[in-house]
Amino acid sequence: MKTILLNPGPVSLSEGVRAALSRPDLCHREAEFSELQQSIRDQLLRVYELATETWASVLLTGSGTAAVEAMLATLCPRDQQVLIIENGVYGERMRRMVDAYGISAESHHQAWGGALDIQSIGARLEQGDFSHVVVVHHETTTGRLNDLAALAEVCLTSDTRMLIDGVSSFGAELIDFDNWPIDAVAATANKCLHGVPGTAFVVASREALSKAVSGRSVYLDLSDYLSKQDAGGTPFTQSVQTFYALDKALQEFFDQGGWQARQQLFRQRMHTVRTTLAELGVTAVLPVDETSCVLHAFELPEGRDYATVHAALKARGFIIYAGQGQLSETVFRISAMGDINSNDMARLQQALREVIAT
Ligand SMILES: *Cc1c(COP(=O)(O)O)cnc(C)c1O
């Protein structure tokens, strides 16, 4: 029996992506690698139809966190402060990053899962001298889709740019590069794009990259990657096999209709999970219109512990995900990403009924 991953990345791979992992051995200093790297960079811009004169994608070997850290280490200025929005684990992680680099920052801290308090963020931006707002798009901690359209408005009014952790939204949610004041979005291969863990990337405006701060990090210096990748090279060894896989995953992504189609697909899957669980008396943590299409969090039923529910579903071929931190005892999460077919979905419904009802 095939195990289906319903955790928020890595995802169940398509056969095509898995096969791409065993393409021929390749040195990262050869022309074939340059082509592969450039093909991925071009396709990543195509996901949101971005012009190559204005935007650049930079590929890194590392998990999503590497891309987020590279974005902050390189694009937070030395002479101004940033405002970090925290309403979950990933916002708090970005706070730890700026502290590690000695970047001047303030936090707008809220309870996990809550909707962004746009008014108070706006007031804070008006009062302080912030270059950037640093924010998570989809807070995977709770499934909360932060309202970046509303945040973009207050950023525009106060002349503040946005640095976005889009690790669990890039490729499945709207990111309005034309109308939001975005300097950069960090993301990864192995979530909504259905690639393999090991490649992460930052999509940034070339103007922002031209003002990048160097010297904060050796390995995570985006301007170093940008200049070398624009010239067909790479500063360090890249994870060649995961590049093969991402290239193939992106081809499949476009063949399947791009981010809008993926959003639709994830919505359908989450709807199935949500209605099945609702019939079993399990409540979702957030209303559907405040949640991403990618992942929803659910309250563990009274008297059930996560380990038992997880083990019973695992025995039936499905991996669900625990709550993080303060939510680890009370919440479980189910994600819709990956190569899952309608037969798998039917089996999942059956498994949920067996495990939750008993
Ligand atoms: C998955 C995720 C990350 C990165 O996690 P890695 O384990 O480093 O891949 C960062 N931010 C968000 C919102 C995520 O969901």
The ligand as a Gaussian input file, in Angstrom:
#p B3LYP/6-31G(d) Opt

LIG

0 1
 C        7.337000      24.754000       5.567000
 C        7.451000      26.189000       5.906000
 C        8.705000      26.835000       6.032000
 C       10.028000      26.152000       5.834000
 O       10.194000      24.953000       6.426000
 P       11.413000      24.011000       6.004000
 O       11.269000      22.882000       6.953000
 O       12.665000      24.767000       6.161000
 O       11.179000      23.632000       4.569000
 C        8.719000      28.192000       6.237000
 N        7.587000      28.893000       6.345000
 C        6.373000      28.329000       6.226000
 C        5.165000      29.183000       6.320000
 C        6.266000      26.951000       6.007000
 O        5.058000      26.375000       5.885000

